[in-house]
Amino acid sequence: MRLEVESNCPLDKFKPCRQHKCGWFIEVRGTHPQTGEEIAEWGCSMAMLPVLMIENGKQSHQSTAAIESFRNEMVKANQDNLKVLADQFTPQTLKDKFIEG
């Protein structure tokens, strides 16, 4: 069900929307974050703000997941590097290298 909202502006004493004469009347193109359908519609940016905020939250969540995945890979690589380094040195080789050398 789609509600038809009256085209009036709460910032202009609820007069009819000026549409293309208003700086906040914009075109939004993309994929609707809740339905996945393609959208290309003109409207008041203030009225579209909730949908845009939902999309922003979705993108933030995806970015956070990517960063966490990258961090996990870096921790694993650092652990592998430390293991390789630790395998190269025994207590005797460290003593020979740093105390006598």
Wavefront OBJ file of the C-alpha trace (Angstrom):
o trace
v 0.000 0.000 0.000
v 1.375 3.382 -0.927
v 0.099 6.491 0.796
v -0.377 9.649 -1.196
v 0.952 12.527 0.861
v -0.316 16.038 0.302
v 2.232 18.148 -1.493
v 2.540 20.948 1.024
v 5.580 22.450 2.685
v 5.738 22.621 6.493
v 8.585 25.137 6.156
v 6.404 27.472 4.067
v 3.246 27.580 6.225
v 1.905 24.427 4.502
v 1.535 26.159 1.156
v 1.733 23.924 -1.941
v 5.211 22.624 -2.746
v 7.159 24.861 -5.115
v 8.817 21.763 -6.590
v 11.539 22.750 -9.106
v 11.643 26.289 -7.729
v 12.826 24.951 -4.370
v 16.472 24.140 -3.695
v 15.473 21.096 -1.632
v 13.495 19.488 -4.444
v 15.899 16.824 -5.719
v 16.020 13.704 -7.836
v 17.090 10.511 -6.131
v 18.237 7.536 -8.209
v 19.322 4.172 -6.941
v 18.015 1.091 -5.222
v 15.412 1.370 -2.488
v 17.126 0.072 0.698
v 14.065 -1.783 1.974
v 12.552 -3.228 -1.202
v 15.559 -3.511 -3.514
v 13.662 -1.986 -6.429
v 15.221 0.662 -8.660
v 14.006 4.181 -7.947
v 14.336 7.439 -9.824
v 12.004 10.017 -8.400
v 11.814 13.696 -7.673
v 10.814 14.904 -4.253
v 11.557 17.021 -1.245
v 14.900 16.110 0.280
v 13.412 16.602 3.749
v 10.693 14.055 2.970
v 13.266 11.611 1.538
v 15.563 11.934 4.533
v 14.322 8.796 6.378
v 14.973 6.578 3.338
v 18.381 8.168 2.817
v 19.245 7.617 6.482
v 18.287 3.937 6.191
v 20.615 3.607 3.192
v 23.381 5.412 5.081
v 23.013 2.979 7.990
v 23.188 0.034 5.608
v 26.359 1.353 3.978
v 27.912 2.020 7.410
v 27.166 -1.532 8.469
v 28.795 -2.930 5.318
v 31.862 -0.720 5.812
v 32.194 -1.846 9.419
v 32.014 -5.493 8.366
v 34.708 -4.954 5.717
v 36.989 -3.197 8.211
v 36.505 -5.988 10.751
v 37.326 -8.598 8.119
v 40.474 -6.675 7.116
v 41.507 -6.408 10.766
v 41.079 -10.145 11.272
v 43.246 -10.864 8.218
v 45.940 -8.485 9.478
v 45.971 -10.107 12.940
v 46.328 -13.546 11.331
v 49.166 -12.334 9.066
v 50.973 -10.750 12.049
v 50.664 -13.959 14.044
v 52.057 -15.962 11.114
v 54.961 -13.519 10.756
v 55.757 -13.717 14.469
v 55.715 -17.508 14.321
v 58.124 -17.522 11.351
v 60.388 -15.058 13.147
v 60.259 -17.027 16.396
v 61.146 -20.232 14.548
v 64.317 -18.569 13.190
v 65.732 -17.787 16.613
v 66.411 -20.090 19.534
v 67.612 -18.840 22.903
v 71.177 -19.888 21.986
v 71.165 -18.013 18.641
v 69.850 -14.903 20.373
v 72.602 -15.171 22.996
v 75.287 -15.647 20.340
v 73.995 -12.807 18.200
v 73.340 -10.120 20.796
v 75.631 -10.827 23.739
v 78.832 -11.851 22.026
v 78.378 -9.980 18.761
l 1 2 3 4 5 6 7 8 9 10 11 12 13 14 15 16 17 18 19 20 21 22 23 24 25 26 27 28 29 30 31 32 33 34 35 36 37 38 39 40 41 42 43 44 45 46 47 48 49 50 51 52 53 54 55 56 57 58 59 60 61 62 63 64 65 66 67 68 69 70 71 72 73 74 75 76 77 78 79 80 81 82 83 84 85 86 87 88 89 90 91 92 93 94 95 96 97 98 99 100 101
